[in-house]
Amino acid sequence: MTTIFTGGRSRPIDVRSVERLLMLVQGGSAIGTQITVVGLPLVLLALGEESAVLFGVLAACRYVPFLLFGYYAGALADRKPPRAIMLLADVGRCVILAVIPVLWWFDALNVLLLIAVVISASILRVFFDTALMV
Protein backbone atom coordinates (compact mmCIF):
# COMPACT_ATOMS: atom_id res chain seq x y z
CA MET A 1 0.00 0.00 0.00
CA THR A 2 1.16 3.48 -0.84
CA THR A 3 0.05 6.55 1.03
CA ILE A 4 -0.83 9.68 -0.88
CA PHE A 5 -1.23 13.06 0.77
CA THR A 6 -4.22 15.23 -0.09
CA GLY A 7 -4.81 18.47 1.74
CA GLY A 8 -3.23 17.48 5.04
CA ARG A 9 -5.03 14.15 5.13
CA SER A 10 -3.49 10.94 3.98
CA ARG A 11 -5.28 7.92 2.66
CA PRO A 12 -3.88 4.57 1.63
CA ILE A 13 -4.26 3.61 -1.98
CA ASP A 14 -3.42 0.33 -3.62
CA VAL A 15 -1.17 1.15 -6.57
CA ARG A 16 -1.83 -2.23 -8.16
CA SER A 17 -5.57 -1.56 -8.37
CA VAL A 18 -4.94 1.81 -10.03
CA GLU A 19 -2.59 0.17 -12.53
CA ARG A 20 -5.16 -2.54 -13.24
CA LEU A 21 -7.84 0.06 -13.83
CA LEU A 22 -5.53 1.98 -16.16
CA MET A 23 -4.75 -1.18 -18.12
CA LEU A 24 -8.45 -2.04 -18.36
CA VAL A 25 -9.35 1.40 -19.66
CA GLN A 26 -6.39 1.39 -22.03
CA GLY A 27 -7.43 -2.02 -23.37
CA GLY A 28 -10.96 -0.77 -23.96
CA SER A 29 -9.57 2.23 -25.78
CA ALA A 30 -7.42 0.00 -27.99
CA ILE A 31 -10.39 -2.20 -28.85
CA GLY A 32 -12.46 0.86 -29.69
CA THR A 33 -9.68 2.19 -31.91
CA GLN A 34 -9.51 -1.07 -33.85
CA ILE A 35 -13.29 -1.16 -34.25
CA THR A 36 -13.08 2.38 -35.62
CA VAL A 37 -10.36 1.36 -38.08
CA VAL A 38 -12.62 -1.34 -39.49
CA GLY A 39 -15.95 0.41 -39.04
CA LEU A 40 -15.34 3.80 -40.63
CA PRO A 41 -14.63 2.46 -44.12
CA LEU A 42 -17.76 0.33 -43.79
CA VAL A 43 -19.78 3.44 -42.88
CA LEU A 44 -18.35 5.15 -45.95
CA LEU A 45 -19.39 2.16 -48.03
CA ALA A 46 -22.87 2.22 -46.48
CA LEU A 47 -23.19 5.86 -47.53
CA GLY A 48 -23.00 4.63 -51.11
CA GLU A 49 -19.51 5.95 -51.78
CA GLU A 50 -17.42 3.40 -53.62
CA SER A 51 -14.61 5.67 -54.71
CA ALA A 52 -11.11 4.44 -53.94
CA VAL A 53 -10.01 8.06 -53.63
CA LEU A 54 -12.47 8.67 -50.77
CA PHE A 55 -11.25 5.57 -48.97
CA GLY A 56 -7.69 6.88 -49.36
CA VAL A 57 -8.68 10.31 -48.08
CA LEU A 58 -10.41 8.73 -45.10
CA ALA A 59 -7.30 6.69 -44.31
CA ALA A 60 -5.03 9.73 -44.72
CA CYS A 61 -7.21 11.76 -42.36
CA ARG A 62 -6.31 9.31 -39.61
CA TYR A 63 -2.57 10.00 -39.91
CA VAL A 64 -2.18 13.63 -41.03
CA PRO A 65 -2.93 14.98 -37.51
CA PHE A 66 0.21 13.21 -36.24
CA LEU A 67 2.26 15.42 -38.53
CA LEU A 68 0.36 18.59 -37.72
CA PHE A 69 -0.25 18.26 -33.98
CA GLY A 70 2.45 15.89 -32.71
CA TYR A 71 4.79 18.69 -31.68
CA TYR A 72 2.09 20.52 -29.72
CA ALA A 73 0.84 17.33 -28.11
CA GLY A 74 4.37 16.54 -26.94
CA ALA A 75 4.78 19.98 -25.42
CA LEU A 76 1.44 19.67 -23.63
CA ALA A 77 2.24 16.17 -22.37
CA ASP A 78 5.51 17.46 -20.88
CA ARG A 79 3.75 20.23 -18.98
CA LYS A 80 0.50 18.61 -17.84
CA PRO A 81 -0.25 15.30 -16.10
CA PRO A 82 -0.27 12.57 -18.77
CA ARG A 83 -3.16 10.65 -17.20
CA ALA A 84 -5.40 13.72 -17.32
CA ILE A 85 -4.55 14.26 -20.99
CA MET A 86 -5.25 10.60 -21.75
CA LEU A 87 -8.58 10.72 -19.92
CA LEU A 88 -9.75 13.91 -21.62
CA ALA A 89 -8.63 12.69 -25.05
CA ASP A 90 -10.43 9.36 -24.64
CA VAL A 91 -13.64 10.95 -23.41
CA GLY A 92 -13.45 13.45 -26.27
CA ARG A 93 -12.96 10.69 -28.82
CA CYS A 94 -15.90 8.79 -27.35
CA VAL A 95 -18.15 11.83 -27.65
CA ILE A 96 -16.96 12.67 -31.16
CA LEU A 97 -17.37 9.12 -32.45
CA ALA A 98 -20.81 8.89 -30.83
CA VAL A 99 -21.89 11.63 -33.24
CA ILE A 100 -21.71 9.17 -36.17
CA PRO A 101 -24.67 6.98 -35.12
CA VAL A 102 -26.67 10.05 -34.12
CA LEU A 103 -26.13 11.63 -37.53
CA TRP A 104 -26.93 8.28 -39.18
CA TRP A 105 -30.15 8.02 -37.18
CA PHE A 106 -31.29 11.47 -38.33
CA ASP A 107 -30.15 10.72 -41.90
CA ALA A 108 -27.77 13.68 -41.81
CA LEU A 109 -24.48 11.82 -42.21
CA ASN A 110 -22.52 12.60 -45.35
CA VAL A 111 -18.93 12.16 -46.48
CA LEU A 112 -17.74 15.59 -45.34
CA LEU A 113 -19.15 15.12 -41.85
CA LEU A 114 -17.59 11.66 -41.65
CA ILE A 115 -14.19 13.07 -42.63
CA ALA A 116 -14.57 15.89 -40.09
CA VAL A 117 -15.33 13.36 -37.36
CA VAL A 118 -12.32 11.25 -38.36
CA ILE A 119 -10.00 14.27 -38.30
CA SER A 120 -11.32 15.40 -34.90
CA ALA A 121 -10.97 11.95 -33.39
CA SER A 122 -7.49 11.59 -34.87
CA ILE A 123 -6.37 14.88 -33.34
CA LEU A 124 -7.43 13.63 -29.93
CA ARG A 125 -5.71 10.33 -30.64
CA VAL A 126 -2.46 12.23 -31.18
CA PHE A 127 -2.78 13.76 -27.72
CA PHE A 128 -3.66 10.39 -26.16
CA ASP A 129 -0.77 8.54 -27.79
CA THR A 130 1.72 11.28 -26.93
CA ALA A 131 0.64 11.37 -23.28
CA LEU A 132 0.86 7.59 -23.19
CA MET A 133 4.52 7.70 -24.23
CA VAL A 134 5.54 10.23 -21.57
N, C-alpha and C positions, 0 to 999 in steps of 0.2 A: 504494500500500500504506500502511496505517495501522498504527502500532505501539500495542499495548495493553500495559499493565503489570500483571502478576499476580504478587504475592508476591516482588518483587525481580527477577523474570525478565521479559523482554519477548519477545514473539513477534509477528511480522508477521501481519496478518490482512487479507484482501481485503474491503473494505467492500461492494464490488459483489456479491460472492458471498453475503454475509449478506443483503443487500437482496433478491437474487433468491430466496433460500430463503424469506424472509419473505413475499414476494409469492406464491410457489408455495403455501405453506401457507395463506395468506389466501384464495387462489383456491379451494383445496380446501374450506376452511371455508364459503365462500360457496355453492359448488355443493351441499354437504351441507345447508346451510340451506334452499336452494330445493327440494331433494328432500324435505326434511321438510315444507315448506309444502304440497306436493302430496300427499305420502304419508300424512300423519296423517289427513286426512279420508277417504282411501281405506281406511285401517285401521279407522276408525270405521264406515264403510259395510260392510266385511267382517265386522264384529262383529254385523251385523244391525240396527244402529241407523239408522233412516231419519228421525229426528226433526230438523227444522230447528232446534229449540231447542238440541239437543246440538251440532250443527255450529256454532251461534253461540257457545255456551259454550266450545267447543274453540278457536275463533278468538279469543275474548276472553282466554282463558288465555295466549295468546301475547303480549298487550300489557299486561295489568294489572301484571306485574312491573316494567315501566318506570316506572310511577307509584309503586309501592311501594318499589323498591330503587334507583332512579336516583340519589337523593341520596347514599346510602351508597356506591354504586359509584363515584361521582365523588370522594368523599372518599378512598376507598381508592386510586383511580388517581392521585391527587395525591401520596400518601405512599409508594407502593410502585412498583417498576419496572413500567411498562406491559406490556413484553413478557412478564414472568413472569405477570402477571395474565391476559394473553391466552392464554398457553400452558396455564395451569391451567384456565381456563374452557373452552377447546376440548377438552382431554382429558376434563374432567368431562362436557361435553355428549356426547362420543363414548361414554363409559361409560354414561351415563344412557339415551341413545337405543338403545344395544345391548341394553338390558333388554327392549325391545319384542319383538324376534324370539325372545328366550329365553322370555319369558312366552307368546308365541304357540305356540312349540314344545311347551311343557308344558300347553297349553290352560288357562292361568290368567289370560289377559288379559281384562280387562273395562273398562267405560267409566271407572270411577273410577280404576283404575290408569293408564289412558291419559291421563286429565286430570292426574294427579299427575306423570307423566313429562313432560308438556308444560309444566307449571308449573315443574318443576325445571330443565328445559333452558332455559326462557325466563329464569329468574333468572340462570343462568350466561351467557346471551346478553347480558343487561344489563351484566354486568361486562366481557364481551369488548368490546362496542361502546363502552362508556365508556372503557376503556383504549386502544382504537384511536383515539379522538378526542383523547387527551392528547398 
